[in-house]
Amino acid sequence: MEKHEYDMPPKVFYGILNALDIDIGKFATNLFNDEPKAVMIYVKMYILYRKSQNKE
Protein backbone atom coordinates (compact mmCIF):
# COMPACT_ATOMS: atom_id res chain seq x y z
CA MET A 1 0.00 0.00 0.00
CA GLU A 2 1.33 3.38 -0.98
CA LYS A 3 1.95 5.80 1.88
CA HIS A 4 1.00 9.45 1.46
CA GLU A 5 2.11 12.43 3.50
CA TYR A 6 -1.49 13.04 4.58
CA ASP A 7 -2.06 9.52 5.96
CA MET A 8 -2.74 9.28 9.68
CA PRO A 9 -0.09 7.02 11.22
CA PRO A 10 -1.50 3.88 12.87
CA LYS A 11 0.18 4.89 16.14
CA VAL A 12 -1.86 8.11 16.18
CA PHE A 13 -5.07 6.33 15.15
CA TYR A 14 -4.79 3.67 17.85
CA GLY A 15 -3.61 6.20 20.42
CA ILE A 16 -6.68 8.37 19.92
CA LEU A 17 -9.01 5.37 20.15
CA ASN A 18 -7.29 4.23 23.34
CA ALA A 19 -7.49 7.72 24.84
CA LEU A 20 -11.22 7.83 24.07
CA ASP A 21 -11.62 4.30 25.52
CA ILE A 22 -13.05 3.01 22.24
CA ASP A 23 -12.67 -0.71 21.49
CA ILE A 24 -10.47 -0.88 18.41
CA GLY A 25 -11.98 -4.10 17.04
CA LYS A 26 -15.58 -2.92 17.32
CA PHE A 27 -14.66 0.48 15.93
CA ALA A 28 -12.90 -1.04 12.91
CA THR A 29 -15.86 -3.36 12.24
CA ASN A 30 -18.32 -0.48 12.49
CA LEU A 31 -16.14 1.71 10.29
CA PHE A 32 -15.85 -0.96 7.57
CA ASN A 33 -19.63 -1.46 7.73
CA ASP A 34 -20.16 2.30 7.21
CA GLU A 35 -21.81 2.76 10.61
CA PRO A 36 -22.48 6.53 10.68
CA LYS A 37 -21.18 7.17 14.22
CA ALA A 38 -17.88 5.39 13.51
CA VAL A 39 -17.47 7.25 10.24
CA MET A 40 -18.07 10.60 11.94
CA ILE A 41 -15.58 9.78 14.70
CA TYR A 42 -12.97 8.84 12.10
CA VAL A 43 -13.61 11.99 10.08
CA LYS A 44 -13.24 14.16 13.18
CA MET A 45 -10.02 12.36 14.15
CA TYR A 46 -8.62 12.87 10.66
CA ILE A 47 -9.55 16.56 10.56
CA LEU A 48 -7.94 17.21 13.95
CA TYR A 49 -4.84 15.28 12.92
CA ARG A 50 -4.50 17.24 9.67
CA LYS A 51 -4.99 20.56 11.48
CA SER A 52 -2.23 19.63 13.92
CA GLN A 53 0.11 18.84 11.00
CA ASN A 54 -0.55 22.12 9.18
CA LYS A 55 0.67 24.42 11.97
CA GLU A 56 3.56 26.50 10.75
PyRosetta script that sets phi, psi and omega in degrees:
from pyrosetta import init, pose_from_sequence

init()
pose = pose_from_sequence("MEKHEYDMPPKVFYGILNALDIDIGKFATNLFNDEPKAVMIYVKMYILYRKSQNKE")
pose.set_psi(1, 132.8)
pose.set_omega(1, -178.9)
pose.set_phi(2, -74.6)
pose.set_psi(2, 134.9)
pose.set_omega(2, 179.3)
pose.set_phi(3, -97.6)
pose.set_psi(3, 135.1)
pose.set_omega(3, 178.6)
pose.set_phi(4, -114.4)
pose.set_psi(4, 155.8)
pose.set_omega(4, -178.8)
pose.set_phi(5, -63.5)
pose.set_psi(5, -21.5)
pose.set_omega(5, -177.9)
pose.set_phi(6, -95.9)
pose.set_psi(6, 4.2)
pose.set_omega(6, 176.8)
pose.set_phi(7, -70.4)
pose.set_psi(7, 142.7)
pose.set_omega(7, 174.5)
pose.set_phi(8, -83.2)
pose.set_psi(8, 122.8)
pose.set_omega(8, -179.8)
pose.set_phi(9, -61.4)
pose.set_psi(9, 143.6)
pose.set_omega(9, 179.0)
pose.set_phi(10, -55.2)
pose.set_psi(10, -36.0)
pose.set_omega(10, 179.5)
pose.set_phi(11, -59.6)
pose.set_psi(11, -40.2)
pose.set_omega(11, 178.5)
pose.set_phi(12, -69.5)
pose.set_psi(12, -46.4)
pose.set_omega(12, -179.9)
pose.set_phi(13, -56.6)
pose.set_psi(13, -52.5)
pose.set_omega(13, -178.7)
pose.set_phi(14, -68.5)
pose.set_psi(14, -34.5)
pose.set_omega(14, 178.4)
pose.set_phi(15, -63.4)
pose.set_psi(15, -42.3)
pose.set_omega(15, 178.5)
pose.set_phi(16, -65.2)
pose.set_psi(16, -45.1)
pose.set_omega(16, 179.0)
pose.set_phi(17, -61.2)
pose.set_psi(17, -41.5)
pose.set_omega(17, 177.5)
pose.set_phi(18, -64.3)
pose.set_psi(18, -42.2)
pose.set_omega(18, 179.7)
pose.set_phi(19, -63.1)
pose.set_psi(19, -33.9)
pose.set_omega(19, 178.8)
pose.set_phi(20, -86.7)
pose.set_psi(20, 1.3)
pose.set_omega(20, -179.1)
pose.set_phi(21, 56.8)
pose.set_psi(21, 45.3)
pose.set_omega(21, 178.3)
pose.set_phi(22, -104.4)
pose.set_psi(22, 128.0)
pose.set_omega(22, 177.8)
pose.set_phi(23, -64.1)
pose.set_psi(23, 120.9)
pose.set_omega(23, -174.5)
pose.set_phi(24, -64.0)
pose.set_psi(24, -42.7)
pose.set_omega(24, -178.9)
pose.set_phi(25, -63.2)
pose.set_psi(25, -47.1)
pose.set_omega(25, 179.5)
pose.set_phi(26, -65.7)
pose.set_psi(26, -39.9)
pose.set_omega(26, -179.8)
pose.set_phi(27, -62.7)
pose.set_psi(27, -46.2)
pose.set_omega(27, -179.6)
pose.set_phi(28, -61.8)
pose.set_psi(28, -42.9)
pose.set_omega(28, 178.7)
pose.set_phi(29, -61.2)
pose.set_psi(29, -47.1)
pose.set_omega(29, 179.5)
pose.set_phi(30, -63.8)
pose.set_psi(30, -38.3)
pose.set_omega(30, 179.5)
pose.set_phi(31, -65.5)
pose.set_psi(31, -45.0)
pose.set_omega(31, 179.7)
pose.set_phi(32, -67.2)
pose.set_psi(32, -24.6)
pose.set_omega(32, 177.6)
pose.set_phi(33, -92.1)
pose.set_psi(33, 11.7)
pose.set_omega(33, 178.2)
pose.set_phi(34, 57.3)
pose.set_psi(34, 36.6)
pose.set_omega(34, 175.4)
pose.set_phi(35, -68.4)
pose.set_psi(35, 123.3)
pose.set_omega(35, -171.5)
pose.set_phi(36, -54.5)
pose.set_psi(36, -41.3)
pose.set_omega(36, -178.5)
pose.set_phi(37, -64.3)
pose.set_psi(37, -42.6)
pose.set_omega(37, 179.3)
pose.set_phi(38, -64.9)
pose.set_psi(38, -41.5)
pose.set_omega(38, 179.2)
pose.set_phi(39, -62.7)
pose.set_psi(39, -42.9)
pose.set_omega(39, -179.7)
pose.set_phi(40, -66.3)
pose.set_psi(40, -38.8)
pose.set_omega(40, 177.2)
pose.set_phi(41, -62.7)
pose.set_psi(41, -45.0)
pose.set_omega(41, -179.4)
pose.set_phi(42, -63.5)
pose.set_psi(42, -43.1)
pose.set_omega(42, 179.2)
pose.set_phi(43, -60.5)
pose.set_psi(43, -44.7)
pose.set_omega(43, 179.9)
pose.set_phi(44, -64.2)
pose.set_psi(44, -42.1)
pose.set_omega(44, 177.4)
pose.set_phi(45, -59.6)
pose.set_psi(45, -44.3)
pose.set_omega(45, -177.9)
pose.set_phi(46, -65.5)
pose.set_psi(46, -43.6)
pose.set_omega(46, 179.6)
pose.set_phi(47, -61.3)
pose.set_psi(47, -46.0)
pose.set_omega(47, 179.7)
pose.set_phi(48, -64.6)
pose.set_psi(48, -38.9)
pose.set_omega(48, 177.3)
pose.set_phi(49, -62.6)
pose.set_psi(49, -47.5)
pose.set_omega(49, -179.2)
pose.set_phi(50, -63.5)
pose.set_psi(50, -39.1)
pose.set_omega(50, 177.7)
pose.set_phi(51, -62.5)
pose.set_psi(51, -39.6)
pose.set_omega(51, -179.3)
pose.set_phi(52, -67.9)
pose.set_psi(52, -27.7)
pose.set_omega(52, -180.0)
pose.set_phi(53, -82.1)
pose.set_psi(53, -20.5)
pose.set_omega(53, -175.5)
pose.set_phi(54, -92.9)
pose.set_psi(54, 4.8)
pose.set_omega(54, 177.6)
pose.set_phi(55, -71.3)
pose.set_psi(55, 134.2)
pose.set_omega(55, -178.1)
pose.set_phi(56, -113.4)
pose.dump_pdb("model.pdb")
